[in-house]
């Protein structure tokens, strides 16, 4: 069973993303859990986070 946690990149305004890390990184919207999740391999997830950080700066 996956262990989900709130992403440190989520806003405090109710727009939350949960992440479960393991062989795949699973990502879901906390307000729409029944819709499922997206899965990334760890390298793709790292690249995504770097892209987000670079756009924010």
Residue frames as qw, qx, qy, qz and C-alpha x, y, z in Angstrom:
[[0.000, 0.888, 0.459, 0.000, 0.00, 0.00, 0.00],
 [0.391, 0.547, -0.020, 0.740, 1.26, 3.44, -0.90],
 [0.374, -0.599, -0.395, 0.588, 2.13, 5.94, 1.80],
 [0.235, 0.754, 0.311, 0.529, 0.79, 9.30, 0.60],
 [0.368, -0.532, -0.268, 0.714, 1.98, 12.65, 1.92],
 [0.236, 0.938, 0.210, -0.142, 1.18, 16.24, 1.03],
 [0.682, 0.412, 0.047, 0.603, 3.70, 17.62, -1.40],
 [0.393, -0.531, -0.163, 0.733, 5.89, 20.37, 0.02],
 [0.139, 0.024, 0.404, 0.904, 5.15, 22.20, -3.25],
 [0.109, -0.643, -0.722, -0.231, 1.40, 22.40, -2.53],
 [0.064, -0.489, 0.058, -0.868, -0.18, 25.71, -1.64],
 [0.042, -0.151, -0.771, 0.617, -1.81, 26.34, 1.71],
 [0.397, 0.144, 0.003, -0.906, -5.01, 27.43, -0.01],
 [0.756, 0.166, 0.490, -0.401, -6.63, 23.99, -0.36],
 [0.742, 0.581, -0.276, -0.189, -4.98, 23.23, -3.70],
 [0.509, -0.566, 0.648, -0.021, -3.06, 20.21, -2.50],
 [0.747, 0.387, -0.519, -0.151, -1.16, 17.51, -4.29],
 [0.772, -0.459, 0.426, -0.102, -0.29, 14.26, -2.55],
 [0.485, 0.595, -0.636, -0.078, 2.74, 12.19, -3.47],
 [0.910, -0.297, 0.287, -0.046, 3.65, 8.56, -2.78],
 [0.256, 0.752, -0.597, -0.113, 7.29, 7.74, -3.44],
 [0.829, -0.173, 0.532, -0.003, 8.62, 4.30, -4.27],
 [0.565, 0.028, 0.641, 0.519, 9.68, 2.50, -7.46],
 [0.144, 0.583, 0.463, 0.652, 7.27, 4.95, -9.14],
 [0.013, -0.163, -0.346, 0.924, 6.30, 8.40, -7.88],
 [0.028, -0.597, -0.771, -0.222, 2.50, 8.64, -7.68],
 [0.015, -0.066, -0.128, 0.989, 0.79, 12.04, -7.71],
 [0.090, -0.582, -0.776, -0.225, -2.87, 12.82, -7.04],
 [0.168, -0.456, -0.025, -0.874, -5.17, 15.76, -6.36],
 [0.019, -0.077, -0.823, 0.562, -6.41, 15.58, -2.77],
 [0.457, 0.254, 0.261, -0.812, -9.79, 17.02, -3.77],
 [0.774, 0.341, -0.231, -0.481, -10.28, 14.42, -6.52],
 [0.336, -0.417, 0.844, -0.040, -8.75, 11.22, -5.13],
 [0.752, 0.239, 0.584, -0.192, -11.36, 8.94, -6.78],
 [0.605, 0.752, -0.131, -0.225, -10.08, 10.08, -10.20],
 [0.947, 0.102, -0.021, 0.305, -6.84, 8.21, -9.60],
 [0.415, -0.765, 0.257, 0.419, -3.25, 9.34, -9.90],
 [0.591, 0.743, -0.314, 0.000, -0.46, 10.04, -12.33],
 [0.854, -0.396, 0.217, 0.257, 2.69, 7.98, -12.10],
 [0.333, 0.872, -0.358, 0.029, 6.22, 9.02, -12.94],
 [0.866, 0.008, -0.285, 0.410, 9.53, 7.23, -12.87],
 [0.508, -0.703, -0.150, 0.474, 11.81, 8.94, -10.33],
 [0.430, -0.094, 0.294, 0.848, 13.97, 10.60, -13.02],
 [0.017, 0.561, 0.530, 0.636, 10.91, 12.10, -14.73],
 [0.406, -0.818, -0.404, 0.048, 9.58, 13.36, -11.39],
 [0.533, -0.497, 0.021, 0.684, 12.92, 14.99, -10.57],
 [0.283, 0.170, 0.428, 0.841, 13.00, 16.65, -14.00],
 [0.161, -0.733, -0.545, -0.374, 9.44, 17.90, -13.50],
 [0.479, -0.780, -0.261, 0.308, 10.32, 19.43, -10.11],
 [0.475, -0.271, 0.198, 0.813, 13.42, 21.12, -11.54],
 [0.138, 0.421, 0.528, 0.725, 11.30, 22.57, -14.34],
 [0.306, -0.820, -0.466, -0.130, 8.76, 23.92, -11.86],
 [0.534, -0.649, -0.092, 0.534, 11.46, 25.46, -9.70],
 [0.412, -0.040, 0.340, 0.844, 13.17, 27.07, -12.71],
 [0.001, 0.612, 0.533, 0.584, 9.89, 28.64, -13.90],
 [0.411, -0.821, -0.389, 0.078, 9.18, 30.07, -10.45],
 [0.529, -0.547, 0.014, 0.648, 12.51, 31.89, -10.23]]
